[in-house]
Amino acid sequence: MVDAYDGMDVGKLKYFYYATMRAGDVNNDNVIDILDAVYITEKLNTNDRNADINFDGIVDSKELQYVKQNYLLKNPDASANKPPVTRYKGKVLEDYIKPLG
């Protein structure tokens, strides 16, 4: 007889996998792509909480560095497998980052 608590066997070893979260998905579509860079550049010099990745109170070029560092990563726990967008209105990621230094 196996003891149970709240529907789970007691005394059995259970493993859980926790995915490492990466900064940069500011539009919450489970992928870090050009659309995140577009969102950040639209919110530059504001205190928009969604775009302020590093919590310093201002959206600036530092936020775009997170997007660049984690570019094209997908959330492994997301149910939808959305492909990352690499071009937006004819521009690529560097077109958004380069003018800001």
C-alpha positions in Angstrom: 0.0 0.0 0.0 1.3 3.4 -1.0 0.5 6.4 1.1 -0.9 9.4 -0.7 -1.3 13.1 0.1 -3.4 15.4 -2.1 -3.5 12.8 -4.9 0.3 12.3 -5.1 2.2 9.3 -3.9 4.2 10.0 -0.7 7.8 9.0 -0.5 8.4 9.0 -4.2 11.2 11.1 -5.7 9.8 13.7 -8.1 11.8 15.8 -10.5 10.9 19.3 -11.7 12.5 21.2 -14.6 12.7 24.9 -14.3 13.7 26.7 -17.5 16.1 29.6 -17.2 14.3 32.8 -18.1 16.1 35.2 -20.4 15.6 39.0 -20.5 14.3 40.6 -23.6 10.7 39.4 -24.3 9.1 42.7 -23.5 6.0 42.1 -25.7 5.2 38.7 -24.0 5.0 36.6 -27.1 7.4 34.0 -25.8 10.2 34.8 -28.2 12.9 37.4 -28.2 13.0 38.9 -31.6 12.9 42.2 -33.6 9.4 43.0 -32.3 10.9 43.4 -28.8 13.4 45.9 -30.2 10.6 47.8 -31.9 8.6 48.0 -28.7 11.7 49.2 -26.7 12.6 51.9 -29.2 9.0 53.1 -29.2 9.2 53.5 -25.4 12.7 55.1 -25.2 13.2 57.8 -22.5 10.0 56.7 -20.7 9.5 54.7 -17.5 7.3 52.1 -19.2 7.5 49.1 -16.9 7.2 46.5 -19.6 10.1 47.9 -21.6 12.4 48.7 -18.6 14.1 45.3 -18.3 16.8 46.3 -15.8 14.4 48.2 -13.5 16.4 51.4 -13.5 13.4 53.6 -14.1 14.2 54.6 -17.7 14.0 52.8 -21.0 17.3 53.3 -22.8 19.8 51.5 -25.0 20.7 49.1 -22.1 17.3 47.4 -22.7 18.2 46.8 -26.3 21.4 45.1 -25.2 19.3 42.4 -23.5 17.4 41.8 -26.7 20.7 41.6 -28.6 22.2 39.2 -26.1 19.2 36.8 -26.1 18.1 37.4 -29.7 16.0 34.6 -31.3 15.6 32.6 -28.0 12.2 31.0 -27.5 10.5 30.2 -24.2 10.9 26.4 -23.9 7.7 26.2 -21.8 5.5 28.1 -24.3 2.6 26.0 -25.7 2.7 27.8 -29.1 5.8 27.4 -31.2 5.9 30.9 -32.8 8.9 31.5 -35.0 11.0 34.6 -34.2 10.6 37.6 -36.5 13.9 38.9 -37.8 12.7 41.8 -40.1 10.2 44.5 -39.4 9.4 47.1 -42.1 12.6 46.2 -43.9 14.8 46.7 -40.8 16.9 44.2 -38.9 18.0 44.3 -35.2 21.2 46.3 -35.9 19.1 49.0 -37.5 17.5 49.6 -34.1 20.6 49.2 -32.0 23.2 51.1 -34.0 21.7 54.6 -33.8 21.7 54.4 -30.0 25.3 53.5 -29.6 
